[in-house]
Every structure is written in C-alpha cells, then in structure tokens.
Amino acid sequence: MVPEEASVPPLGLLTVAALCPPTWTLRLLDHTFERITDADYQNADLVMVSAMHAQRTDTLAILRRARALGTRTFIGGPWASSEPERLQQEADHVMVGEAEDVFADIAIALQNGTVERLYRITDKPDLSRSPLPRFDLLRRDKYISMSVQFSRGCPYQCDFCDIITIYGRKPRTKSPAQLIAELDSLYAFGWRSDVFIVDDNFVGNQKVALRLAKEIALLGEKHDRPFPFQIQASVDLANHKELMQAMAEANFLYVFLGIESPSAEALRESKKLNNLRKNTLEQVRIIQQNGFWVQAGFIVGFDSDDQTIFARQRTFIEQAAIPWAMVGMLQAPPTTPLFDRMTAEGRIIEDSQATSNFSAPNFRTNMPLPILLEGLSGLLADLYKPEVFFQRALRSLEVWQTTEHQKPDDTTLSSNLRKMAASVWTQGIRSDYRSAYWRFLWVFVLRYWKNPLKISLGFVLLLSAHHFLVYARQVAEDLTRSTWSEA
C-alpha cells in the first residue's frame, strides 16, 4: 500500500563506505529489496557484507554465491563479531569489532595483497572520528525512515543482550555537531520524513543526550522541524523530565522501550534491574504523557516463567496501550552471559535453526517447549485480533499527550491520497477485518481531526494493521504447527 520497500537503510555499510579510500568505486545493494545478479558479483573486486545473526541464512547464500563466482568477500557487523570462526569457513576475510580506527590500514592491505583472513578489533573507537555516512549511495525513495547513530554501548547488564558484549557497557557518543552534520546532509538531499536514531539506548548517557536534543531543537527551529524522530530507550527515560522536554521540542515522537516482562522474577533473573526500580506501567504512562508514542519489546521463555506469563503479558500490554507490542521468544545469542550460562548447564542446542524471536529457543527451556510455543501462539493471536488491536490503537492515541512543538512529516497531499486509496481497497474492501477497519477510521478522524499529529499517526496505525494482523496470524499458525511437532 506504500511505495517504500524497506524500513531503514543499512547504516553500518554506509559508515564503512565512508571509511573506504576515495579512489574506490562503490555500489550499495540492499538485499531487502534489490536482487543481486551474477554480473554484480563478477564485476566487483570485493563484496562487503554486514549482517545480524537473524539474517544468517540470506548472508550465507550471498557469501557462497560470491565464492562460486570467484569474487572475494569480506564480512563484518554483529554476526561476524559473535561467530567469527563460523564465518571464516564462508568468507575470505572476517572482521570482529568496530571499523573506524582500523579500516584505512585494512584497505591498504586489500590493495597490496597483504590482507589477513581474520581481524579481531578489541579497542572501542572514539566516535568523534566516525565519518559522515555515505547517504548519497542510497536509493532514498525506497525507505520509510533514514537512520543515524549517536552512541554505541549500554550501561545496563541484561544477560540476553549482545549489545553490551559487542559494543561495551560504557556508552560512547559522537559530538552533537557530528550528528547535526548528518541531519544537515539528509536535509540537503531533500529528506523530509522520519529519522531513526538507532542507538540501542538513547538515554544511556543522559547528559550528552540532553545536549544533543537541544541542538536538534535549534536545527528544527531553523528548518520548521523537518524530521520526526524515533529512538530506542530504557524505561528510566521517565525519570528525566528535562530530557523529555528537550526531546519533545526537538520533534522526537516515537520511543521503543525494552520492557521485556511484567515478571519481577524474570527481570531479576536476566539482570534487567533498571526495570525494577519503579512501577513500569507508571513509567510508560509518564513517557506517553510527555509527548512520546510508545512501542515496546516483550519476551517469554525465562526460566522463572510459568503458564501465567502469557496472560500477564497480555494484561500489561493492554493496560499500557501499546499497539505495536513486539512479543517474542527468549534466545541466547553467542557472546552473551545467558549463552555462557546455558552452555555451562548443558542446555544450549548446538544445531539450533532459530532465526528470530518467533523460533523455538536455542536452549532447553524450563517450561515444556510445546506449552511455551502454544502460549506464545495464543498471546500473539489474542493481541492482534482486529477489534483488540484497533481498540488498543485508539487507547494509545488517547493517552499520548502531544506538545505544541511536535509535528508530523511533510508528506504531500497526492502521496497521502494514493496511500489512502490503496488502504481503502486493500483493507476497507478486500480484507476480512474491514468492519473493524471502518470503525477505527471513523472514530479516530472524528476525535482528532483538529490534531494533525494524531491524525497522521492514526493513519499509520490503520496501514500497519495489515502487517500486524496478517503476520501475527501467520506466526501464530507456524508456532501451533511447531507445538504439534514438538509434542
């Protein structure tokens, strides 16, 4: 229903591209929507790949095709930093760690034939030396949002998270001036839509985040706030009133929170202790009432979870009014304390084919696996029933208190009319949830027609329903089939 074909661009590759020698001819291929031909491989001196663990099936296919066609490959990124020995079997060169301080020398080695098979970079680079990403390489019309990065690392110690093992627990940041330069670059390219600041915890260093928000607010005043911002943060954002005020003035709109679980036992078990300091539901409401529309991640499958966890998760999500609730299964990524504990206890499944948080865990769970799979299937099915989803979406608009400084993106009238026409046809006429669709559309327009921001988000929620309702049903059915096979 929308012309865009991907959520965000591959920022890691854009950053590495900026580290490459200016004499190199570079081409970016985003496999989210671009097909890679044999000619693409054969015309390249080097194929550079960055990937996360969840993308490994596709990544292996790319590396193996390049090898079959005789093209050299070099892989970095989160998966390479987690399982370099595995990837040495597939790629010619593997890099563990961050590239800023070392890639200039690696590039010289690539040119003169002295490049090594494996690079292990243990030092964490000073991000003040990180270059301006090569946004010029992008097909920008293909993306819903642009992405920028201000910090790496997180001060917390959640045992299931590989951010702290790959990037460290001491947040490192660029200077506010660096990020402003990146935003200026996007503005010069004509970008006038969402910008995702991809930091894993934007408030890991609150003082620096506050300085940045104030600088972005000044940029917004200069250009009439061209970018609505989205971030990821911990729930203790609610404790920082001045920071939230500055973020609202800078047109930050959307916040993704790592809530994980309403179970205190699960939070203690996983060492997500910052979520135990105050009432999480109250913190979510404070964030919503200070100008931010909340999305969140939730996890089932902790050792302390029993069969009541599914109802407890559902109740919390409904009370918090979080339409886009990303509920998934606990996994133990390589390098994490959870992986080490499961390995020590003999519970890691060595040949696990888990590719996402909808796959069975890559370790043996305390809760019988069929019950865990069935419980997650039921939870997703319940959360994303049409009436339930649309009612939760309406409540999210009700509790979200917008501020005078915030505004939606500058999409054109013709673009909005095309999307609306596609929505009416796909959802309002052809879908099996069309009655719920029309009720939601009527109510949110009637209530918020004087609030452009809520009208804009209401329309996004309307469109997003087609993803969540259809995909959640598909995942729930897949989990049910897995339940029968495990039983």
Kinemage of the C-alpha trace (Angstrom):
@kinemage 1
@onewidth
@group {chain A} dominant
@subgroup {mainchain}
@vectorlist {calphas} color= white
{ca met a 1} P 0.000 0.000 0.000
{ca val a 2} L 3.025 2.287 0.275
{ca pro a 3} L 5.724 2.848 -2.352
{ca glu a 4} L 8.621 2.316 0.069
{ca glu a 5} L 10.180 -1.165 0.194
{ca ala a 6} L 12.303 -1.117 3.368
{ca ser a 7} L 12.108 0.325 6.860
{ca val a 8} L 15.616 1.733 7.291
{ca pro a 9} L 18.872 1.645 5.307
{ca pro a 10} L 21.947 -0.412 6.288
{ca leu a 11} L 23.746 2.256 8.312
{ca gly a 12} L 26.755 0.049 9.088
{ca leu a 13} L 27.559 -0.338 5.400
{ca leu a 14} L 27.079 3.395 4.788
{ca thr a 15} L 29.595 4.112 7.555
{ca val a 16} L 32.146 1.617 6.227
{ca ala a 17} L 31.655 3.102 2.753
{ca ala a 18} L 32.725 6.468 4.165
{ca leu a 19} L 35.905 4.820 5.503
{ca cys a 20} L 36.861 3.429 2.083
{ca pro a 21} L 39.553 5.200 0.016
{ca pro a 22} L 38.122 7.924 -2.247
{ca thr a 23} L 39.650 6.141 -5.258
{ca trp a 24} L 37.378 3.122 -4.776
{ca thr a 25} L 34.213 2.918 -6.842
{ca leu a 26} L 31.412 1.850 -4.512
{ca arg a 27} L 27.940 0.491 -5.120
{ca leu a 28} L 25.441 -0.296 -2.381
{ca leu a 29} L 22.991 -3.175 -2.813
{ca asp a 30} L 20.298 -3.525 -0.150
{ca his a 31} L 19.122 -7.107 -0.326
{ca thr a 32} L 15.887 -6.130 1.392
{ca phe a 33} L 14.558 -5.091 -1.984
{ca glu a 34} L 17.360 -5.412 -4.566
{ca arg a 35} L 18.214 -8.610 -6.403
{ca ile a 36} L 21.914 -9.420 -6.709
{ca thr a 37} L 22.813 -10.801 -10.131
{ca asp a 38} L 25.775 -12.912 -11.163
{ca ala a 39} L 27.053 -9.888 -13.070
{ca asp a 40} L 27.011 -7.845 -9.852
{ca tyr a 41} L 29.356 -10.365 -8.262
{ca gln a 42} L 31.577 -10.802 -11.298
{ca asn a 43} L 32.021 -7.061 -11.861
{ca ala a 44} L 33.150 -6.487 -8.269
{ca asp a 45} L 36.686 -6.721 -6.916
{ca leu a 46} L 35.292 -7.181 -3.430
{ca val a 47} L 31.873 -7.945 -1.933
{ca met a 48} L 31.497 -6.474 1.559
{ca val a 49} L 28.674 -7.760 3.739
{ca ser a 50} L 27.291 -6.678 7.079
{ca ala a 51} L 24.671 -8.796 8.806
{ca met a 52} L 22.935 -9.618 12.045
{ca his a 53} L 22.531 -13.150 13.389
{ca ala a 54} L 18.879 -13.269 12.286
{ca gln a 55} L 19.967 -12.619 8.680
{ca arg a 56} L 22.409 -15.508 8.533
{ca thr a 57} L 20.518 -17.707 6.038
{ca asp a 58} L 20.483 -14.949 3.433
{ca thr a 59} L 24.042 -13.922 4.303
{ca leu a 60} L 25.393 -17.424 3.751
{ca ala a 61} L 23.678 -17.573 0.368
{ca ile a 62} L 25.358 -14.306 -0.665
{ca leu a 63} L 28.808 -15.396 0.520
{ca arg a 64} L 28.556 -18.807 -1.121
{ca arg a 65} L 27.353 -17.380 -4.429
{ca ala a 66} L 30.237 -14.897 -4.477
{ca arg a 67} L 32.732 -17.690 -3.762
{ca ala a 68} L 31.270 -19.861 -6.523
{ca leu a 69} L 31.753 -16.976 -8.964
{ca gly a 70} L 35.310 -16.298 -7.797
{ca thr a 71} L 34.700 -12.935 -6.079
{ca arg a 72} L 36.477 -12.091 -2.831
{ca thr a 73} L 34.265 -11.468 0.213
{ca phe a 74} L 34.710 -9.521 3.447
{ca ile a 75} L 32.162 -9.669 6.267
{ca gly a 76} L 31.780 -7.578 9.419
{ca gly a 77} L 28.958 -6.478 11.675
{ca pro a 78} L 27.173 -8.076 14.642
{ca trp a 79} L 27.086 -11.669 13.388
{ca ala a 80} L 30.752 -11.625 12.396
{ca ser a 81} L 31.605 -10.201 15.809
{ca ser a 82} L 29.668 -13.014 17.509
{ca glu a 83} L 30.693 -16.077 15.498
{ca pro a 84} L 33.860 -15.283 13.514
{ca glu a 85} L 35.060 -18.900 13.411
{ca arg a 86} L 31.817 -19.955 11.735
{ca leu a 87} L 32.121 -17.231 9.128
{ca gln a 88} L 35.772 -17.916 8.363
{ca gln a 89} L 34.500 -21.059 6.643
{ca glu a 90} L 32.364 -18.952 4.307
{ca ala a 91} L 34.106 -15.597 3.733
{ca asp a 92} L 37.622 -14.735 2.617
{ca his a 93} L 38.022 -12.064 5.306
{ca val a 94} L 36.222 -11.557 8.610
{ca met a 95} L 36.347 -8.589 10.977
{ca val a 96} L 35.355 -8.718 14.621
{ca gly a 97} L 34.642 -5.346 16.213
{ca glu a 98} L 34.286 -1.773 15.003
{ca ala a 99} L 35.931 -0.415 11.871
{ca glu a 100} L 36.630 3.287 12.429
{ca asp a 101} L 40.210 3.056 13.727
{ca val a 102} L 41.461 0.224 11.517
{ca phe a 103} L 39.814 0.242 8.131
{ca ala a 104} L 42.249 2.637 6.499
{ca asp a 105} L 45.049 0.115 7.077
{ca ile a 106} L 42.851 -2.801 6.028
{ca ala a 107} L 42.045 -1.002 2.772
{ca ile a 108} L 45.759 -0.617 2.020
{ca ala a 109} L 46.271 -4.312 2.780
{ca leu a 110} L 43.421 -5.232 0.449
{ca gln a 111} L 45.059 -3.235 -2.331
{ca asn a 112} L 48.576 -4.611 -1.917
{ca gly a 113} L 47.633 -8.214 -1.208
{ca thr a 114} L 48.657 -8.415 2.456
{ca val a 115} L 45.149 -8.522 3.938
{ca glu a 116} L 44.575 -11.012 6.750
{ca arg a 117} L 41.885 -13.666 6.973
{ca leu a 118} L 40.683 -12.533 10.413
{ca tyr a 119} L 40.812 -9.191 12.195
{ca arg a 120} L 39.915 -9.020 15.887
{ca ile a 121} L 39.450 -5.399 16.918
{ca thr a 122} L 39.128 -5.219 20.689
{ca asp a 123} L 39.605 -1.472 21.179
{ca lys a 124} L 36.454 0.614 21.137
{ca pro a 125} L 36.875 3.579 18.776
{ca asp a 126} L 36.362 7.181 19.736
{ca leu a 127} L 33.191 8.018 17.813
{ca ser a 128} L 34.352 11.582 17.305
{ca arg a 129} L 36.393 10.037 14.463
{ca ser a 130} L 33.405 8.278 12.883
{ca pro a 131} L 32.787 9.680 9.391
{ca leu a 132} L 29.655 11.117 7.851
{ca pro a 133} L 27.794 8.103 6.379
{ca arg a 134} L 27.564 7.872 2.591
{ca phe a 135} L 23.851 8.685 2.288
{ca asp a 136} L 24.495 9.518 -1.361
{ca leu a 137} L 24.783 5.780 -2.130
{ca leu a 138} L 21.177 5.137 -1.118
{ca arg a 139} L 18.041 4.853 -3.172
{ca arg a 140} L 16.367 7.088 -0.607
{ca asp a 141} L 12.896 6.790 -2.101
{ca lys a 142} L 12.842 3.116 -1.085
{ca tyr a 143} L 12.940 3.776 2.684
{ca ile a 144} L 10.310 4.720 5.229
{ca ser a 145} L 12.931 6.180 7.588
{ca met a 146} L 16.527 7.301 7.445
{ca ser a 147} L 18.864 6.108 10.200
{ca val a 148} L 21.647 7.855 12.073
{ca gln a 149} L 23.673 6.809 15.111
{ca phe a 150} L 24.782 8.953 18.030
{ca ser a 151} L 26.030 6.413 20.588
{ca arg a 152} L 27.171 2.819 20.958
{ca gly a 153} L 27.022 0.730 24.088
{ca cys a 154} L 24.617 0.477 27.019
{ca pro a 155} L 25.282 0.839 30.765
{ca tyr a 156} L 22.981 -1.998 31.800
{ca gln a 157} L 23.770 -5.717 32.032
{ca cys a 158} L 20.792 -7.664 30.648
{ca asp a 159} L 22.150 -11.185 30.300
{ca phe a 160} L 20.366 -11.930 26.992
{ca cys a 161} L 21.728 -8.861 25.176
{ca asp a 162} L 24.832 -8.930 22.983
{ca ile a 163} L 24.981 -5.143 22.657
{ca ile a 164} L 26.981 -4.918 25.881
{ca thr a 165} L 29.357 -7.705 24.819
{ca ile a 166} L 29.959 -6.338 21.315
{ca tyr a 167} L 29.901 -2.579 21.977
{ca gly a 168} L 30.555 -2.380 25.714
{ca arg a 169} L 28.745 -1.068 28.767
{ca lys a 170} L 30.231 2.418 28.640
{ca pro a 171} L 28.229 4.438 26.100
{ca arg a 172} L 30.432 6.248 23.597
{ca thr a 173} L 28.962 9.135 21.643
{ca lys a 174} L 29.638 11.343 18.686
{ca ser a 175} L 29.605 15.055 19.322
{ca pro a 176} L 26.250 16.782 18.846
{ca ala a 177} L 27.884 18.725 15.983
{ca gln a 178} L 28.623 15.452 14.165
{ca leu a 179} L 25.036 14.313 14.296
{ca ile a 180} L 23.774 17.746 13.273
{ca ala a 181} L 26.064 17.490 10.226
{ca glu a 182} L 24.459 14.144 9.349
{ca leu a 183} L 20.988 15.650 9.659
{ca asp a 184} L 22.067 18.620 7.551
{ca ser a 185} L 23.254 16.151 4.914
{ca leu a 186} L 19.883 14.384 4.895
{ca tyr a 187} L 18.111 17.737 4.669
{ca ala a 188} L 20.304 18.756 1.715
{ca phe a 189} L 19.365 15.510 -0.045
{ca gly a 190} L 15.716 16.507 0.317
{ca trp a 191} L 14.754 14.070 3.066
{ca arg a 192} L 11.623 15.257 4.930
{ca ser a 193} L 10.405 12.192 6.773
{ca asp a 194} L 11.198 10.082 9.848
{ca val a 195} L 14.733 9.752 11.185
{ca phe a 196} L 15.531 6.786 13.409
{ca ile a 197} L 18.367 7.396 15.879
{ca val a 198} L 19.393 3.749 16.104
{ca asp a 199} L 21.279 3.872 19.434
{ca asp a 200} L 20.395 0.795 21.466
{ca asn a 201} L 19.732 3.047 24.451
{ca phe a 202} L 19.473 6.730 23.593
{ca val a 203} L 19.443 7.678 27.286
{ca gly a 204} L 22.499 5.612 28.219
{ca asn a 205} L 24.270 8.931 28.819
{ca gln a 206} L 21.513 11.368 29.756
{ca lys a 207} L 23.688 14.487 29.921
{ca val a 208} L 25.014 14.092 26.391
{ca ala a 209} L 21.562 13.087 25.102
{ca leu a 210} L 20.185 16.309 26.579
{ca arg a 211} L 22.830 18.413 24.801
{ca leu a 212} L 22.040 16.666 21.529
{ca ala a 213} L 18.277 17.146 21.913
{ca lys a 214} L 18.779 20.876 22.474
{ca glu a 215} L 20.969 21.123 19.360
{ca ile a 216} L 18.392 19.238 17.274
{ca ala a 217} L 15.689 21.591 18.576
{ca leu a 218} L 17.717 24.548 17.258
{ca leu a 219} L 18.061 22.821 13.884
{ca gly a 220} L 14.314 22.217 13.899
{ca glu a 221} L 13.583 25.876 14.501
{ca lys a 222} L 15.758 26.731 11.519
{ca his a 223} L 14.012 24.319 9.123
{ca asp a 224} L 10.487 24.068 10.617
{ca arg a 225} L 11.140 20.663 12.191
{ca pro a 226} L 11.545 18.606 9.005
{ca phe a 227} L 12.203 15.283 10.778
{ca pro a 228} L 10.052 13.401 13.278
{ca phe a 229} L 12.500 11.309 15.350
{ca gln a 230} L 12.207 7.813 16.743
{ca ile a 231} L 14.534 6.268 19.324
{ca gln a 232} L 15.098 3.211 21.499
{ca ala a 233} L 15.412 3.783 25.243
{ca ser a 234} L 15.162 2.211 28.667
{ca val a 235} L 12.058 2.915 30.765
{ca asp a 236} L 14.045 5.181 33.085
{ca leu a 237} L 13.626 7.871 30.416
{ca ala a 238} L 10.577 8.660 32.565
{ca asn a 239} L 12.903 9.828 35.342
{ca his a 240} L 14.397 12.654 33.259
{ca lys a 241} L 11.856 15.420 32.885
{ca glu a 242} L 14.227 17.992 31.377
{ca leu a 243} L 15.460 15.498 28.799
{ca met a 244} L 11.915 14.565 27.773
{ca gln a 245} L 11.007 18.237 27.404
{ca ala a 246} L 14.045 18.887 25.202
{ca met a 247} L 13.287 15.804 23.106
{ca ala a 248} L 9.694 16.934 22.535
{ca glu a 249} L 10.932 20.373 21.476
{ca ala a 250} L 13.271 18.637 19.008
{ca asn a 251} L 10.296 16.726 17.498
{ca phe a 252} L 11.088 13.324 18.967
{ca leu a 253} L 7.813 11.410 18.595
{ca tyr a 254} L 8.285 7.654 18.880
{ca val a 255} L 10.047 5.677 21.607
{ca phe a 256} L 10.726 1.942 21.613
{ca leu a 257} L 11.108 0.637 25.177
{ca gly a 258} L 12.733 -2.599 26.283
{ca ile a 259} L 10.081 -3.631 28.802
{ca glu a 260} L 10.618 -7.399 28.322
{ca ser a 261} L 8.371 -8.721 31.093
{ca pro a 262} L 5.910 -7.746 33.855
{ca ser a 263} L 7.503 -10.517 35.953
{ca ala a 264} L 9.871 -9.244 38.646
{ca glu a 265} L 11.385 -12.731 38.845
{ca ala a 266} L 12.231 -12.695 35.121
{ca leu a 267} L 13.745 -9.214 35.352
{ca arg a 268} L 15.937 -10.224 38.299
{ca glu a 269} L 16.932 -13.462 36.591
{ca ser a 270} L 18.020 -11.603 33.442
{ca lys a 271} L 19.669 -8.760 35.413
{ca lys a 272} L 17.392 -6.146 33.855
{ca leu a 273} L 17.369 -4.465 37.235
{ca asn a 274} L 16.656 -0.931 35.982
{ca asn a 275} L 13.083 -2.074 35.195
{ca leu a 276} L 12.571 -2.987 38.868
{ca arg a 277} L 13.292 0.414 40.380
{ca lys a 278} L 9.825 1.877 39.786
{ca asn a 279} L 6.426 0.764 38.596
{ca thr a 280} L 6.925 0.088 34.885
{ca leu a 281} L 3.334 0.804 33.921
{ca glu a 282} L 3.510 4.196 35.621
{ca gln a 283} L 6.792 4.965 33.840
{ca val a 284} L 5.259 4.101 30.464
{ca arg a 285} L 2.363 6.445 31.183
{ca ile a 286} L 4.735 9.288 32.160
{ca ile a 287} L 6.583 8.872 28.862
{ca gln a 288} L 3.301 8.864 26.907
{ca gln a 289} L 2.086 11.965 28.720
{ca asn a 290} L 5.286 13.849 27.921
{ca gly a 291} L 4.838 13.663 24.170
{ca phe a 292} L 6.009 10.204 23.098
{ca trp a 293} L 4.084 7.405 21.435
{ca val a 294} L 5.371 4.147 22.885
{ca gln a 295} L 6.313 0.894 21.175
{ca ala a 296} L 7.912 -1.899 23.201
{ca gly a 297} L 9.591 -5.292 23.211
{ca phe a 298} L 8.422 -8.227 25.338
{ca ile a 299} L 9.943 -11.666 25.958
{ca val a 300} L 8.621 -15.012 27.143
{ca gly a 301} L 10.659 -18.092 27.985
{ca phe a 302} L 12.645 -17.036 31.038
{ca asp a 303} L 13.467 -19.834 33.493
{ca ser a 304} L 11.125 -18.317 36.069
{ca asp a 305} L 8.193 -18.041 33.654
{ca asp a 306} L 5.231 -20.337 34.202
{ca gln a 307} L 1.989 -20.679 32.263
{ca thr a 308} L 0.579 -17.489 33.787
{ca ile a 309} L 3.139 -15.327 31.972
{ca phe a 310} L 1.100 -15.174 28.763
{ca ala a 311} L -1.961 -13.693 30.476
{ca arg a 312} L 0.266 -11.330 32.496
{ca gln a 313} L 1.973 -10.078 29.331
{ca arg a 314} L -1.382 -9.584 27.606
{ca thr a 315} L -2.796 -7.663 30.583
{ca phe a 316} L 0.244 -5.372 30.800
{ca ile a 317} L 0.255 -4.595 27.075
{ca glu a 318} L -3.445 -3.745 27.122
{ca gln a 319} L -3.124 -1.566 30.249
{ca ala a 320} L -0.099 0.239 28.805
{ca ala a 321} L -1.936 0.821 25.483
{ca ile a 322} L 0.961 -0.316 23.286
{ca pro a 323} L -0.381 -1.261 19.808
{ca trp a 324} L 2.954 -2.357 18.356
{ca ala a 325} L 3.949 -4.846 21.041
{ca met a 326} L 6.898 -6.895 19.761
{ca val a 327} L 6.411 -10.135 21.699
{ca gly a 328} L 8.889 -12.925 21.102
{ca met a 329} L 10.796 -15.867 22.493
{ca leu a 330} L 13.914 -15.573 24.613
{ca gln a 331} L 17.058 -16.529 22.697
{ca ala a 332} L 20.647 -16.851 23.929
{ca pro a 333} L 22.868 -15.064 21.376
{ca pro a 334} L 26.539 -16.072 21.230
{ca thr a 335} L 28.843 -13.963 23.457
{ca thr a 336} L 26.069 -13.172 25.971
{ca pro a 337} L 26.117 -14.168 29.662
{ca leu a 338} L 22.905 -16.121 29.007
{ca phe a 339} L 24.643 -18.144 26.283
{ca asp a 340} L 27.555 -18.844 28.614
{ca arg a 341} L 25.217 -19.950 31.404
{ca met a 342} L 23.204 -22.199 29.140
{ca thr a 343} L 26.411 -23.711 27.755
{ca ala a 344} L 27.745 -24.357 31.270
{ca glu a 345} L 24.448 -26.013 32.225
{ca gly a 346} L 24.482 -28.192 29.096
{ca arg a 347} L 21.302 -26.584 27.765
{ca ile a 348} L 22.500 -24.957 24.534
{ca ile a 349} L 21.121 -26.628 21.408
{ca glu a 350} L 24.193 -26.708 19.160
{ca asp a 351} L 22.327 -27.277 15.896
{ca ser a 352} L 19.505 -24.818 16.622
{ca gln a 353} L 17.983 -23.334 13.491
{ca ala a 354} L 16.457 -20.376 15.352
{ca thr a 355} L 16.478 -17.332 13.098
{ca ser a 356} L 14.192 -14.993 15.028
{ca asn a 357} L 12.343 -14.426 18.273
{ca phe a 358} L 9.460 -16.429 16.814
{ca ser a 359} L 11.648 -19.544 16.599
{ca ala a 360} L 11.933 -22.111 19.350
{ca pro a 361} L 14.711 -21.042 21.765
{ca asn a 362} L 18.269 -22.165 21.078
{ca phe a 363} L 18.424 -23.675 24.568
{ca arg a 364} L 16.377 -26.169 26.563
{ca thr a 365} L 13.713 -24.265 28.467
{ca asn a 366} L 12.331 -24.913 31.927
{ca met a 367} L 8.765 -24.625 30.665
{ca pro a 368} L 7.938 -27.598 28.428
{ca leu a 369} L 8.560 -26.414 24.890
{ca pro a 370} L 5.112 -27.328 23.489
{ca ile a 371} L 3.462 -25.276 26.249
{ca leu a 372} L 5.809 -22.330 25.584
{ca leu a 373} L 5.141 -22.414 21.842
{ca glu a 374} L 1.404 -22.758 22.336
{ca gly a 375} L 1.383 -19.934 24.888
{ca leu a 376} L 3.206 -17.507 22.574
{ca ser a 377} L 0.956 -18.521 19.690
{ca gly a 378} L -2.132 -17.749 21.767
{ca leu a 379} L -0.699 -14.474 23.047
{ca leu a 380} L 0.050 -13.197 19.542
{ca ala a 381} L -3.336 -14.346 18.260
{ca asp a 382} L -5.113 -12.530 21.104
{ca leu a 383} L -3.106 -9.297 20.855
{ca tyr a 384} L -3.640 -8.989 17.118
{ca lys a 385} L -7.298 -9.822 16.745
{ca pro a 386} L -8.673 -6.928 14.664
{ca glu a 387} L -11.011 -5.469 17.293
{ca val a 388} L -8.414 -5.870 20.049
{ca phe a 389} L -5.652 -4.230 18.013
{ca phe a 390} L -7.764 -1.284 16.884
{ca gln a 391} L -9.118 -0.658 20.392
{ca arg a 392} L -5.580 -0.661 21.767
{ca ala a 393} L -4.547 1.707 18.985
{ca leu a 394} L -7.336 4.113 19.958
{ca arg a 395} L -6.292 3.994 23.613
{ca ser a 396} L -2.698 4.741 22.595
{ca leu a 397} L -3.883 7.900 20.834
{ca glu a 398} L -5.904 8.873 23.908
{ca val a 399} L -3.059 8.554 26.444
{ca trp a 400} L -0.458 10.137 24.138
{ca gln a 401} L -0.261 13.818 25.035
{ca thr a 402} L 1.287 15.711 22.121
{ca thr a 403} L 3.059 19.046 22.592
{ca glu a 404} L 2.964 22.268 20.609
{ca his a 405} L 6.463 21.687 19.246
{ca gln a 406} L 5.789 18.303 17.634
{ca lys a 407} L 4.633 17.877 14.048
{ca pro a 408} L 4.260 15.049 11.511
{ca asp a 409} L 6.429 14.670 8.452
{ca asp a 410} L 5.831 16.733 5.334
{ca thr a 411} L 4.276 14.107 3.077
{ca thr a 412} L 2.486 15.535 0.081
{ca leu a 413} L -1.279 15.509 -0.338
{ca ser a 414} L -1.028 13.418 -3.510
{ca ser a 415} L 1.105 10.820 -1.725
{ca asn a 416} L -1.367 10.597 1.139
{ca leu a 417} L -4.309 10.278 -1.239
{ca arg a 418} L -2.610 7.414 -3.112
{ca lys a 419} L -1.915 5.587 0.163
{ca met a 420} L -5.455 6.178 1.368
{ca ala a 421} L -6.910 4.833 -1.862
{ca ala a 422} L -4.714 1.726 -1.614
{ca ser a 423} L -5.711 1.295 2.026
{ca val a 424} L -9.422 1.543 1.327
{ca trp a 425} L -9.143 -1.039 -1.452
{ca thr a 426} L -6.837 -3.480 0.376
{ca gln a 427} L -8.179 -3.123 3.902
{ca gly a 428} L -11.587 -1.469 3.714
{ca ile a 429} L -12.957 -3.591 0.870
{ca arg a 430} L -10.944 -6.787 0.406
{ca ser a 431} L -9.751 -7.686 3.930
{ca asp a 432} L -11.549 -9.953 6.388
{ca tyr a 433} L -11.258 -7.251 9.083
{ca arg a 434} L -12.915 -4.469 7.088
{ca ser a 435} L -15.679 -3.787 9.630
{ca ala a 436} L -13.111 -3.123 12.399
{ca tyr a 437} L -11.116 -1.011 9.915
{ca trp a 438} L -14.046 1.303 9.160
{ca arg a 439} L -14.985 1.676 12.845
{ca phe a 440} L -11.419 2.689 13.740
{ca leu a 441} L -11.162 5.107 10.811
{ca trp a 442} L -14.461 6.792 11.691
{ca val a 443} L -13.655 7.149 15.401
{ca phe a 444} L -10.086 8.470 15.144
{ca val a 445} L -10.953 11.004 12.427
{ca leu a 446} L -13.978 12.214 14.380
{ca arg a 447} L -11.973 12.581 17.582
{ca tyr a 448} L -8.710 14.021 16.270
{ca trp a 449} L -9.431 15.908 13.057
{ca lys a 450} L -8.104 19.072 14.734
{ca asn a 451} L -4.810 17.399 15.754
{ca pro a 452} L -2.625 16.813 12.650
{ca leu a 453} L -0.137 14.726 14.606
{ca lys a 454} L -2.720 12.262 15.902
{ca ile a 455} L -4.434 12.126 12.522
{ca ser a 456} L -1.068 11.310 10.931
{ca leu a 457} L -0.274 8.547 13.425
{ca gly a 458} L -3.834 7.225 13.278
{ca phe a 459} L -3.376 6.751 9.548
{ca val a 460} L -0.052 4.963 10.130
{ca leu a 461} L -1.797 2.678 12.648
{ca leu a 462} L -4.511 1.995 10.083
{ca leu a 463} L -1.971 0.944 7.456
{ca ser a 464} L 0.163 -1.003 9.940
{ca ala a 465} L -2.816 -3.165 10.877
{ca his a 466} L -2.435 -5.048 7.613
{ca his a 467} L 1.077 -6.094 8.618
{ca phe a 468} L 0.387 -6.926 12.251
{ca leu a 469} L -2.945 -8.679 11.831
{ca val a 470} L -1.852 -10.829 8.893
{ca tyr a 471} L 1.695 -11.539 10.099
{ca ala a 472} L 0.719 -12.297 13.700
{ca arg a 473} L -1.860 -14.791 12.416
{ca gln a 474} L 0.784 -16.438 10.234
{ca val a 475} L 3.300 -16.632 13.088
{ca ala a 476} L 0.676 -17.989 15.493
{ca glu a 477} L -0.182 -20.732 12.998
{ca asp a 478} L 3.518 -21.573 12.499
{ca leu a 479} L 4.006 -21.790 16.270
{ca thr a 480} L 0.981 -24.061 16.561
{ca arg a 481} L 2.422 -26.409 13.938
{ca ser a 482} L 5.745 -26.360 15.814
{ca thr a 483} L 3.852 -27.221 19.016
{ca trp a 484} L 2.433 -30.349 17.426
{ca ser a 485} L 5.831 -31.413 16.071
{ca glu a 486} L 7.473 -30.896 19.483
{ca ala a 487} L 4.671 -32.776 21.224
